[in-house]
Amino acid sequence: MKSQRSRLDRFIVSREGIKRSHVHQLLAQGRILLDGLAAESISQVVGPFTHVVLDHRVLQAEQPRYIMLHKPPGMVSATCDEQHPTVLDLVSAPYAKALHIVGRLDFNSTGLLLLTNDGRWSRGVSSPQSGVVKTYRVQLEQPVSSNYRERFAAGLYFAFENITTRPAEIRRLSDFEVEVDLVEGRYHQIKRMFGYFNNRVLNLHRLSIGALSLDLKLPQGAWRELTLSELNALGVQHCYREVMPSGSGCPA
């Protein structure tokens, strides 16, 4: 998960193998550009997506990537797996190997999956503290009882781990189908929550993450990059740039 940041002088020293004192001279001569503007201080922060140019040579130009993928069943939410195909195998782009998964889905679960190379954005989307709601459609083996809603809202206690889940909302669609809203994503959480009532999950499909819903035009296995408006609607700080404007790099 790439999120490394460093001071400008340390970045130049590591890339160019020069003395730190020489960086002052480069700076004074206006030979270092950060996101199209002359660098002003050796203590400026260089982030993973800061565009860095020295004497007209590009030292760093990686672009932030934000991907929506419609996960099919039978694929692992991982960057690599020795036994099964992974969701990254579906991304036919030169930058695919730099991506990581933002909140996994189980092997046979389907629906909205996000991929990125922006570690800070990934943590913001996934962290319960951010309050980003994930919505799932769940098919169950047994009918939904009337007490599910109250128990989900109160949080369920799991003694083995000594944890109580955060409050979750459940909406009944039919006797055997519900929608669930979560702000956290513990391992097999939804299956375990219904398992608390001895009710097995037959099918799990993620519909949305915050204001971002799965694009209905995307068939299973297909993907596309998120738009600026979609990223803004999600409300988590990102580094998206449609073009490389002067001085508009991702905040450090």
N, C-alpha and C positions, 0 to 999 in steps of 0.2 A: 504494500500500500504506500505509494510514493507521496510523501508530505514533507520532505526535508527542506529546511530553510537555513540559510547561513548569512553572515555578514558579507558585504561586497568584497572587502579586502581578502577574506579567507577564501571566498569563491574564486577570485582571480588567481590567488597564489596556488590553489589546488589545481586549477585548470592550466595555468601557464608556467608553473614552476619557477616563478620569479620571487624576489624578496618583497616582503610586505611594504617596506619603505618605498619601493618603486611604484607601488599602486598609487601613492600620493601624487607622484609626478604625472602618471597617466590621467588621474582625476583632474588635476589642475590644468592639463592641456586639453581637456574635453574629449578625450579619446575613448571613453567608456560610455555607452548608451544603454539605458535601461528603459525598455518599452518605448523606444524612440526619442527619449529625452536624455540629455547629458546628466550623468550621475553627479550628485552634489556632495556626497559624504561616503567615506569608507565604511561607515556603520550602517548604510542602507541595507535593508534585508532583501536578499535574492531568494524568491520562492521557486517552487518547481515549475511554474509557468511564466516566470519573468523572462522576457526576451532580452538577451544580453549580447551586445555587440562591442568588440574591441578592434579598433583600427579597421573597420569595415568587415571584420570577420565575425561571423555568428558563432558565439560560444554556447548558446542555449536557445532553443526555439520550440520546445515541446508545447503542444496545444492541449488544453483541457478537453476531455471527452466525456459526454454524458449520453448513455445509451438506454433506450427502452427495448426490452425483448419480451416476446410472448413465449414463455417457457412451455415446452411440450412435456408430457410424462416420459419417464424412463431416461432422464438425464440428470447428472449430478451438478449441483450448484457449487462448483469448485473450479479452481484454475487448472487443475490437472488431476487425473485419476487413472490408475493402472488397469482398472477393470471395466469402467463404463465411460461412454462419451460425456463430455462436460458441455455446459451452456456456452463456454467460450469457443468451442468447436463450431458453433453456429455463426460466429461473427467473422465474416470474410472482409477484414480490413487490415491494413498493414500495422495498425497500432493495437491489434487485438491482444497481443501478449502483455501489454502494459496495463490492461484492465483488471479490475477486481470486482467482486460481487457485493452489492449493497443489500444485505439482508437476504439470506438464502431461502430457497424453497426446497421442500423435501423431494426425494427422487421421483415420486409419482404425482406430486402436486403440480399444478399448472398456473398460468397467469402472468401477471406483471412482474418482471424482474428488471432491476436497474443495474447497470454496469458503469464504471468510471475509472479514471486514473487520478482522480482528485480525492486524496485521503481525507482532507478536512470536510469536504462536502459529504462524503460517505458517512463519516462519524456523525455529522449533523442530522442526516436523514434517519440514521439507525438509532441514535441515542434516545431513550425514553424521556430524558430531560427536555428534548426539543419538542415533544408533544405532537410529533407527526403521526397521524392516525393511519394505520394500515387496515384495509377492509377486505374481508374474505367471504366467499360463498362456500358453505359447508353442507355436504350431504351426509346424513347419518343413518346408521343401521336401525335404530329404534326411534320411536316418536319423541318429539321434544316435550319435556314436562314443563309445567307452569312455573316451577321454582328455579329453572335455569337462569332466567334473567336477573333475579335478585342475587343469586349466588355469584354470577359473573361480575355483577356490579360491585359486590363487596370484596371481591378478590378471593382466590382459592389458595388454601394453604397446603403445601407439599412438605410433609415431615422429613422425608429422606434428605432433602436439600435445605430444609429449614427456611423456605421462602414462601412469601405470599405474592401471588400475581397482582399486578396493578389492576385497578378497576377496568372492566371491559364491557362493551355494550353488545347485546345480542338482539336481533330482530327476526322474528319467526316469519318465514315465507310460506311454509306448508308444514305438515306433520313431521316431515323428514328432512326439511331444508331450512337453513338459517343463514343470516349474514352476521358476521362478527367484526367488531371494531377493536383493534389493539393499538397501544402506543409502545409496546415492547415486543420483543421477538425471541423469547427463550427457545431452547432446543425442543423441537416437536411440541411447542406450547399448546397449540389448538387441539391437537390429538390428545395430549395429556389432560387438558381441561375437560374435554368431553369424556375422557377415560375416567375422570373423577366420578362420573355418573354411570360408569360401565356402559357407555354408549360409544360404539366404534365409528370413527370417521371413515366413510367410504370414498369421498372425493373432496379435495380442497383446491380452491381456485382463488388466487388473489386478484381482486378487482381494481384496487386503487391504492396509492400511497399519497396521503395528503390530498391536495387538489388535483393530483395527476392520476388520471384514469387510463387503463389499458386502451390503446387505440384499437377500436373494433375492426379496423381495416387490416390489422396485422394478423395474418394466419399464424398458427402455432409454428414456432421455429424461426419466425421472421423478426427483424429488428430494424430500428432506425434511431438516428440521433434526436435528442430532445431539442425543442426550439427554445429560444430565449424567453418567450412568453410563458412556456411551460415551467421552465426553471424558476422564473420570478414568482409564478403562482405557488410554487412549492414552499417558498418562504425561507429557504436555507441558503446561506451565502455561497456563491459559486464564482467561478473564474471564466465564465463563457465569454468569448469574443467572436463576433461574426467576421471581423477583419482585424488587422493589427493597427489600431489607432494609436496616435502618440500619447504616451502617458496614461494608458488605461489598463495597466496590468492588474492582476489580482492583488487585493490588499494583503500585505504581509501580516 
